[in-house]
Amino acid sequence: QVQLTESGGGLVQPGGSLRLSCAASGTMFTIYGLGWYRQAPGKQRELVAIMFSGGNANYADSVKDRFTISRDIDRNTVSLQMDSLNPEDTAVYYCYADQSGSLYWGQGTQVTVSS
């Protein structure tokens, strides 16, 4: 059973930056996919970015060139550097793990972009 512990998030002004981090525990194996989803009020949860154990990463079109995902395979951690934030990025951000076909979620951390 994989447990995901998130940190970061908060309130930032438009154009600002935030960094989210997530630590995975409860497994001795390399997690296949580790990344972030987000859910804004009244909207479905959507993929933000995910990095696979081989080093490939996928990003939502809306965050490409603004967000950067990084991962420490040995420590089972993943981070999301978010730059040039805008109000449309306001959402609860969830850490996500894909381990041997089983999906795990963190509790979520709020990101609010507002002046």
C-alpha positions in Angstrom: 0.0 0.0 0.0 1.5 3.3 -1.1 1.1 6.4 1.0 1.5 9.8 -0.5 2.4 12.8 1.6 2.2 16.2 -0.1 3.7 19.6 0.9 3.7 23.0 -0.6 0.7 24.9 -2.1 -0.9 28.1 -0.8 -1.8 31.5 -2.0 0.2 33.3 -4.7 -0.3 36.3 -6.9 -0.7 35.9 -10.7 2.7 35.5 -12.3 4.1 34.0 -9.2 5.6 30.6 -8.5 5.0 27.7 -6.1 6.6 24.3 -5.6 4.7 21.2 -4.7 6.4 18.1 -3.3 5.2 14.6 -2.6 6.9 11.7 -0.8 5.8 8.1 -1.4 6.2 5.5 1.2 5.0 2.0 1.9 6.7 0.3 -1.0 10.1 -1.2 -1.6 9.6 -1.1 -5.4 10.1 1.6 -7.9 6.8 3.3 -8.6 6.0 3.3 -12.3 4.3 6.6 -12.6 4.4 9.5 -10.1 2.9 12.9 -10.7 0.1 15.4 -10.2 -3.5 15.9 -11.0 -5.7 18.8 -10.1 -9.4 19.6 -9.6 -10.9 23.0 -9.8 -14.3 23.8 -8.3 -17.0 22.4 -10.6 -14.6 20.7 -12.9 -13.3 17.1 -13.3 -9.9 16.1 -12.0 -7.3 16.5 -14.7 -3.7 15.4 -15.3 -1.2 18.1 -14.7 2.1 16.3 -15.1 3.4 12.8 -14.6 6.9 11.3 -14.8 7.5 7.6 -15.4 10.3 5.5 -13.9 12.1 5.6 -17.3 12.4 9.3 -17.1 9.7 10.3 -19.6 7.2 12.9 -18.6 3.8 14.0 -19.8 2.3 17.5 -19.3 -1.1 18.9 -19.8 -1.1 21.4 -22.7 -2.2 24.2 -20.4 0.9 23.9 -18.2 3.6 23.1 -20.7 6.5 25.6 -20.6 5.3 26.9 -17.2 5.4 23.8 -15.0 8.3 21.4 -14.5 8.1 18.0 -12.9 11.1 16.3 -11.3 11.5 13.0 -9.6 14.0 11.3 -7.3 13.7 7.6 -8.1 15.7 6.4 -5.1 13.8 8.5 -2.6 10.4 8.0 -4.3 9.7 11.7 -4.3 8.2 13.9 -7.0 8.1 17.7 -7.2 6.2 20.2 -9.4 7.7 23.6 -9.9 5.0 25.9 -11.1 5.9 29.2 -12.6 3.9 32.0 -14.3 0.8 31.0 -12.4 -2.5 32.4 -13.4 -6.0 32.3 -11.8 -7.0 29.3 -14.0 -4.4 27.2 -12.1 -6.4 27.6 -8.9 -7.3 24.0 -7.8 -6.7 21.3 -5.3 -3.6 19.5 -6.5 -3.3 15.7 -5.8 -0.2 13.6 -5.9 -0.7 10.4 -7.8 1.1 7.1 -8.0 0.7 4.3 -10.5 2.2 1.1 -8.9 1.8 -2.2 -10.7 -1.6 -1.1 -12.1 -2.9 0.1 -8.7 -3.6 3.9 -8.4 -3.0 5.9 -5.2 -3.8 9.5 -4.3 -2.6 12.0 -1.8 -5.0 14.0 0.3 -4.6 17.1 -1.9 -3.1 20.5 -1.4 -4.8 23.8 -2.3 -3.2 26.2 -4.7 -4.9 29.6 -5.1 -3.8 32.2 -7.6 -5.3 35.5 -6.8 -4.4 39.2 -6.4 
